[in-house]
Amino acid sequence: MRNIILQQIACAVHSDQLIFLMAFQCSLLCSRHTEEAGYAAGVIQNLSRHKKARLLLQGQAVSLLIGLALTSTHLPAQVAAVCALHNLLSPALGSGFSGFKRRRLLKNVLSDALALGMIGSAVLTTNKAMSPIAGGWTALALPAFRTQIAALEGVTQSVAASEVEASDKKYRDARHLPAATKAERGWTFACDGSE
């Protein structure tokens, strides 16, 4: 089953289906069912190995993955979210010593997020009477983590955008396809909390 999913992802990376596949996976990240959200994070982790997918996913999935990593009560979902964030952000952090330092910082931030998420999950699932803590936990942990990720994400977006644009142009030129439309170059997805 996993190989079939990976083949579908590989086929979608250079097709118009990619946008819809990513929108669907982002909608699953919003699911109240932690296993579904974890599955979606795993698919996004695989999708984000491709340059075009990384560019399209960065603006939409990063925020949802951060929330999943810090607030999920399902450890595999938290791990998949952290790995997906690493795949999304790491490749464009640069080379040389400065790139190495940025990648090391990203790994530290992500491992801290996973540890915080596990602690929060343990606190919230051990004592149901402590559910009011959930709002406070989210209010404290998410903004700090988002600030750190945003600084690293800003570095990656300009690099990834130019690489993906060149890759997409080469693909379309080879197949005599028209230039990408505005809808194909970017998409927006809002999580309204529904499933």
C-alpha positions as CSV (number, residue, x, y, z in Angstrom):
1,M,0.0,0.0,0.0
2,R,2.8,2.4,0.9
3,N,4.5,1.9,-2.5
4,I,1.3,2.6,-4.3
5,I,0.9,5.9,-2.4
6,L,4.5,6.9,-3.2
7,Q,3.9,6.1,-6.9
8,Q,0.8,8.3,-6.9
9,I,2.7,11.1,-5.2
10,A,5.6,10.8,-7.7
11,C,3.1,11.0,-10.6
12,A,1.3,14.0,-9.1
13,V,4.4,16.1,-8.5
14,H,4.5,17.1,-12.2
15,S,0.8,17.3,-12.8
16,D,-2.2,19.5,-12.0
17,Q,-3.3,16.9,-9.4
18,L,-0.5,18.1,-7.1
19,I,-2.4,21.1,-5.9
20,F,-5.6,19.1,-5.1
21,L,-3.6,16.3,-3.4
22,M,-1.9,18.9,-1.1
23,A,-5.2,20.6,-0.3
24,F,-6.7,17.3,0.6
25,Q,-3.8,16.4,2.9
26,C,-3.9,19.8,4.5
27,S,-7.6,19.3,5.2
28,L,-6.8,16.0,6.9
29,L,-4.2,17.8,9.1
30,C,-7.2,19.6,10.6
31,S,-9.0,16.4,11.4
32,R,-10.1,15.7,15.0
33,H,-9.0,12.1,14.4
34,T,-5.3,12.0,15.3
35,E,-4.6,8.9,13.1
36,E,-5.9,10.8,10.0
37,A,-3.9,13.8,10.8
38,G,-0.8,11.7,11.3
39,Y,-1.4,10.0,8.0
40,A,-1.6,13.3,6.3
41,A,1.6,14.5,7.9
42,G,3.3,11.4,6.6
43,V,2.1,12.0,3.1
44,I,3.2,15.7,3.3
45,Q,6.6,14.4,4.6
46,N,6.9,12.4,1.4
47,L,5.6,15.1,-0.9
48,S,8.0,17.7,0.5
49,R,11.0,15.8,-1.0
50,H,10.1,17.4,-4.3
51,K,10.9,21.1,-4.9
52,K,7.6,22.1,-6.5
53,A,5.7,20.5,-3.6
54,R,7.9,22.2,-1.1
55,L,7.1,25.7,-2.5
56,L,3.4,25.1,-2.6
57,L,3.3,23.5,0.8
58,Q,5.4,25.9,2.8
59,G,2.9,28.7,3.2
60,Q,-0.1,26.3,3.8
61,A,1.1,23.3,5.7
62,V,3.8,24.7,8.0
63,S,1.3,26.3,10.4
64,L,-0.9,23.2,10.5
65,L,2.1,21.0,11.1
66,I,3.3,23.1,13.9
67,G,0.0,22.8,15.6
68,L,-0.1,19.1,15.1
69,A,3.5,18.7,16.5
70,L,2.7,20.6,19.7
71,T,-0.9,19.7,20.4
72,S,-1.6,16.2,19.1
73,T,-2.1,13.4,21.6
74,H,-0.9,10.8,19.1
75,L,2.9,10.3,19.1
76,P,3.2,9.0,15.6
77,A,1.3,12.0,14.3
78,Q,3.7,14.4,16.2
79,V,6.8,12.6,14.8
80,A,5.4,12.7,11.3
81,A,4.6,16.4,11.6
82,V,8.2,17.2,12.9
83,C,9.7,15.1,10.0
84,A,7.5,16.9,7.5
85,L,8.6,20.3,8.8
86,H,12.2,19.2,8.5
87,N,11.7,18.1,4.9
88,L,9.9,21.3,4.0
89,L,12.4,23.7,5.5
90,S,15.8,22.1,5.6
91,P,16.8,21.8,1.9
92,A,16.8,25.5,1.2
93,L,18.7,26.7,4.3
94,G,21.9,27.0,2.3
95,S,25.2,25.4,2.2
96,G,28.5,26.0,3.9
97,F,29.0,26.9,7.5
98,S,26.0,29.3,7.7
99,G,23.7,26.7,6.1
100,F,25.0,24.1,8.5
101,K,24.3,26.4,11.5
102,R,20.7,27.1,10.2
103,R,20.0,23.4,9.7
104,R,21.3,22.6,13.2
105,L,19.1,25.3,14.7
106,L,16.1,23.9,12.8
107,K,16.8,20.4,14.2
108,N,17.1,21.8,17.7
109,V,13.8,23.7,17.3
110,L,12.1,20.7,16.0
111,S,13.4,18.3,18.7
112,D,12.3,20.8,21.3
113,A,8.9,21.0,19.7
114,L,8.5,17.2,19.8
115,A,9.6,17.1,23.4
116,L,7.1,19.9,24.3
117,G,4.4,18.2,22.4
118,M,5.0,14.9,24.2
119,I,5.0,16.6,27.6
120,G,1.8,18.5,26.7
121,S,0.1,15.3,25.4
122,A,1.1,13.4,28.6
123,V,-0.3,16.2,30.8
124,L,-3.5,16.5,28.9
125,T,-4.3,12.8,28.5
126,T,-3.3,11.7,32.0
127,N,-5.7,14.0,33.8
128,K,-8.9,14.8,32.0
129,A,-9.7,17.4,34.7
130,M,-6.8,19.4,33.4
131,S,-8.4,20.1,30.0
132,P,-8.5,23.9,30.7
133,I,-4.7,23.7,30.4
134,A,-5.1,22.9,26.8
135,G,-5.9,26.5,25.8
136,G,-3.1,27.8,27.9
137,W,-0.6,25.2,26.6
138,T,-1.5,26.2,23.0
139,A,-1.3,29.9,23.8
140,L,2.1,29.6,25.3
141,A,3.9,27.0,23.1
142,L,2.6,27.8,19.6
143,P,3.6,31.5,19.3
144,A,7.1,30.9,20.5
145,F,7.6,27.9,18.2
146,R,6.0,29.7,15.2
147,T,8.4,32.7,15.7
148,Q,11.4,30.4,15.5
149,I,10.1,28.5,12.5
150,A,9.1,31.8,10.7
151,A,12.7,33.0,10.9
152,L,14.0,29.9,9.3
153,E,11.1,29.7,6.8
154,G,11.9,33.2,5.5
155,V,15.3,32.0,4.4
156,T,13.9,29.0,2.6
157,Q,11.0,30.6,0.6
158,S,13.0,32.8,-1.8
159,V,15.5,30.0,-2.6
160,A,12.8,27.4,-3.1
161,A,10.7,29.7,-5.2
162,S,13.4,30.3,-7.8
163,E,14.3,26.6,-7.9
164,V,10.7,25.5,-8.3
165,E,10.0,28.1,-11.0
166,A,13.0,26.9,-13.0
167,S,12.0,23.2,-12.6
168,D,8.4,23.9,-13.6
169,K,9.4,25.9,-16.7
170,K,11.8,23.2,-17.8
171,Y,9.0,20.6,-17.4
172,R,6.4,22.6,-19.2
173,D,8.8,23.6,-22.0
174,A,9.8,19.9,-22.6
175,R,6.1,19.0,-23.0
176,H,5.1,22.2,-24.9
177,L,2.6,23.2,-22.1
178,P,1.4,26.7,-21.5
179,A,2.9,28.7,-18.6
180,A,1.6,28.0,-15.2
181,T,-1.6,29.9,-14.3
182,K,-1.8,32.0,-11.1
183,A,-3.9,29.2,-9.5
184,E,-1.3,26.6,-10.3
185,R,1.6,28.7,-8.9
186,G,0.0,29.0,-5.5
187,W,-3.1,28.0,-3.5
188,T,-4.7,28.9,-0.3
189,F,-6.4,26.7,2.2
190,A,-8.2,27.6,5.4
191,C,-8.8,25.1,8.1
192,D,-12.3,25.9,9.3
193,G,-12.3,23.1,11.9
194,S,-14.7,20.9,9.9
195,E,-13.8,17.4,8.8
